[in-house]
Amino acid sequence: MLSTIILSWNRAHLLRRTIESYLATTVGEATELFVVDNASSDGSVEYLKSLAAVEPRLRTIFLSDNHGGEAYNEVIPLTSGALVHLSENDQEFLPGWVAHVRAAFAAFSDLGQLSLHGCVPEDEEAWEPKPCHLRFSRGALLYEAHANVGTSSILRGELFRERAVRIRNLHQGSGSFKFPADGDLSNDVKALGFFVAWSDRYWVRNLGHFVTEFDTNADYYRANYESKPWLGVSGWQERIERQRAQPRATRASLAVPALIGMPEKTAQPVGVLPARLWSMVDGFTAELEVLDFLYALVRLTKPRYAIETGTWLGHTASAIGRALVDNGFGSLVTLDVNQEALAVAAKNIDAAGATQTTTPLLCESLAFTPQESIDFALFDSETHLREAEFRRFYDWLAPGALVVFHDTALHHAVVGDAVKRLVSDGLLAGIELPTPRGVFVGKRA
């Protein structure tokens, strides 16, 4: 059972979208829905009462004054779910979010709190990237947050029922806005030995941070940010203007069209350009633009035999394998030591239509013996292994064989320094291409 509590206060137009999307995406699921209203004065109460009269899945609680985030505590004792979902009234739920939540908590026994947001804001959001690192277990991918993940999140019910976790309000700020202390909530979860995480991508649309929403309800948000001294109106306006000036990139791959792209999470800019102009699938897979580059490179050069170290989830192998399919000949062997990741990769390679050219192998790269001369090699495994991999495979590389290293940007010094040594030793020649994580493309020298 997943128990959802939606907190309502004076955003009737967003509340309607939140509830309607929730009901539409939870049909047939074991869920229960509560909405607690903090004495709204904008028509939210009337909307909730009319909907409750015809929607048996909805239970409403109306408070006589504004309790802020602490209103959640009024409802938590009424819930029965193993997972308790807290949501503010500005989320539009997307199909598949419930299955994602259940899979995440099943895969990570130490996951305590999960946001339905990704760690990098969507193109429509005036928000900031969040520091985190990738975690992978039993086919599920999350980003462990280095700080907090916001109040809108899913938590294990035991944290409330057995560990006495509660939501508190921030004591800073002014005016009628009462904000939940989201940092305290995540800190309480972590103090109990659990980790808090962002999702692998956005499973909701974060309407409360959309620039279009700010424009539509400017007075509401001005009062909102006046109550947030840590950001303020000037900080909010600066964030909006920065977002307005941001170019809108196409978040799709030509090589693997099924992939869902999102802004790149790398913090460092690429020259004068922000890294988020590029797109990523996850924190380990090469940027979508790199996948397309590899596809084009293989289509252009027509290798007969290719190897890849570091299969991960198989997206890079899919791009190379698809190019070999379209070439009409050639084969790729891709190597990884992570059995769980390789199982996911095999499914992704099959879905991309690259199975006939691509062989994923559970094998240590430094123990692998190629069966023939290598025409194309991509080194994308653990960063500390890539120089040793190149030196091991050097004698199998055909004269002039194409060689690609991923993660060669300055902030990935291990790989960048390794490439410099190989060039200095006269084993490799090529050029560095500017991407958020960096790509070196060259030839065996």
Secondary structure, DSSP 8 states (H G I E B T S, - for coil): -EEEEEEESS-HHHHHHHHHHHHHH-TTSSEEEEEEE----SSHHHHHHHHHTT-TTEEEEE-SS--GGGGHHHHGGG---SEEEEEETTEEE-TTHHHHHHHHHHH-TTEEEE-SS-SS--TTB------EEEEEETTEEEEEESS---SSEEEEHHHHHTS-----B-S---TT---B-HHHHHHHHHHTT-EEEE-SS-SEEEGGGBHHHHHHTHHHHHHHHHT-TTTHHHHHHHHHHHHHTS-------SSSTT---EE----S-BTTB-GGGSEESSSSS--HHHHHHHHHHHHHH--SEEEEE--TTSHHHHHHHHHHHHHT--EEEEEES-HHHHHHHHHHHHHTT-TTTEEEEE--GGG---SS-EEEEEE-S-GGGHHHHHHHHGGGEEEEEEEEEE--STT-HHHHHHHHHHHHTTSEEEEEE--SS-EEEEEE-
